[in-house]
Amino acid sequence: MRWENLTETAEHSRAGTGLFDADAVVSRTFDTPEFRGITFHEIRARSILNRVPGASRMPFEWTVNPYRGCSHACVYCFARKTHSYLDLDTGIGFDTQIVVKVNAPELLRRQLGSRRWQGEHVAMGTNVDCYQRAEGRYRLMPGIIAALRDHANPFSVLTKGTLILRDLDLLKQAAEVTDVGISVSVGFTDHELWRTVEPGTPAPERRLDVVRTLTAHGIGCGVLMAPVIPFLGDDPAQLRATVRAIAASGATSVTPLVLHLRPGAREWFMSWLGQHHPHLVRRYERLYAEGAYAPKWYQRRITGQVHELAQAYGIGPARPGMPRRVREPEPAPEPRPEPTQLTLM
């Protein structure tokens, strides 16, 4: 594998700057059960605050992504394409080749202190999960949250991980001085579906325990019900069971989002679908014939059903005071590195 043929996007480029120092990549493996088969590429990033291109559909302007690649191994993950920027595989490679920006906390603190920084909202977890398993070893998020807290900078976190509870005290401190939005992603509670499409994530009920704990400590937490997977997780009984469980967790809101299949994710998901549910391949080809998103009529149907159930169980869509930045995650493009010929060993 090589980091090559890569340039920064126009929104981020400055003469002579890249995403990381080419001579500062160290690749490691750890012989422990939770990390077996995973390679971590430790880099020293040159920038950690990423500006989202103006043409993006995302409802936020700035992101922080301490990792690339994700051991959650969700077969539908919309961020898979970003691995191709580094000439890494968007399938198994995305799940097992994790890029770690080891200097993210100190770099963020320095950038937040710059005169040019205007204190805009920072969204995290919008590309890959910042609380994936790697965070248990590298512990980048405590320093990141502390920097945001110390600068009273508003931020939001979207996660499927339970590790966020480790940083509960820091989140409470940050919430005392700035706006903090937390959202947990739970698209379904079906265990058979979870084991096959999200094999590296905590079980749905464990994620809802995170919501319950955060709420008990005075930190409001919404649930992004994502993705709702057509023909596998959209049965009315499945939707009802999921919304009921979300309501029981004390979530402040529930916001459904139907599966979307962007390039990189689409190929990997369709390959998985052909192996596990071959009878659905033609239905998916028809449903997603127009592109990455399911038809509007289908999205409206799912949204309507979920909102009706949410009302019945006493919760609703994202409340007006909740930061919009945690509602619709899409892969936030990062600046691409300068061309290098660095070989990863």
Secondary structure, 3 states (H helix, E strand, C coil): CEECCCCCCCCCCCCCCCCECCCCCEEEECCCHHHCCCEEEEECECCCEEECCCCCCCCCCEEECCEECCCCCCCCCCCHHHHHHHCCCCCHHHHHEEEEECCHHHHHHHHHCCCCCCCCCEEECCCCCCCCCHHHHHCCHHHHHHHHHHCCCCEEEEECCCHHHHHHHHHHHHHCCCCEEEEEECCCCCHHHHHHHCCCCCCHHHHHHHHHHHHHCCCCEEEEEEEECCCCCCCHHHHHHHHHHHHHCCCCCEEEEECECCCCHHHHHHHHHHHHCHHHHHHHHHHCCCCCECCHHHHHHHHHHHHHHHHHCCCCCCCCCCCHHHCCCCCCCCCCCCCCCEECC
